[in-house]
Amino acid sequence: MSTKIPECWSSDSQAEGLRIELSPELYLLLPFNQFLLAELKIEKSEHHLRLVFAMHEVLVSGKNLKRLHIAMQKKELAFIAKASTNYQLPSMDGAPLIQSIVVTEAKSHGD
């Protein structure tokens, strides 16, 4: 039996967008040409990463999310998913651990 923690993110220099696994049945793909900004807030041991696209806002919470922020800066963040609830402790190497992902659609000014 493997004790390796499943990856909850990946980077790819050839990616043209961010694929988000919201559940095993629901995936969302946001193209980098609609990416507007990334904001990382570090509050004690909890990290909050906000990614804003033209039509969506993605809020990621977890630990050690600085690598995701840097990958997004380079437009290389290819995939994110919430880590399994079995793996709530960050690994010893400081690998990112995504504990929640919330995606909201931007509201148009006419709504």
ZIMO-V977911 format. One record per backbone hydrogen bond with DSSP energy under -0.5 kcal/mol. NH is the residue of the N-H (numbers start at 1). CO is the residue of the C=O. If there is no record, write none. Layout:
NH	CO
NH	CO
This chain:
10	79
12	76
15	12
18	30
19	17
19	78
20	18
20	28
21	80
22	20
22	26
23	26
26	23
28	20
30	18
30	28
31	29
32	16
34	31
35	32
36	52
37	52
39	50
41	39
41	48
43	41
43	46
44	42
46	43
47	62
48	41
49	60
50	39
50	48
51	49
51	58
52	37
53	51
53	56
54	34
57	104
58	51
59	57
59	102
60	49
60	58
61	100
62	47
63	97
67	64
69	65
70	66
71	67
72	68
73	69
74	70
75	72
76	71
77	71
78	10
78	76
79	10
80	19
81	8
82	21
83	98
87	84
94	91
97	63
99	61
99	97
100	61
102	59
104	57
106	55
111	108
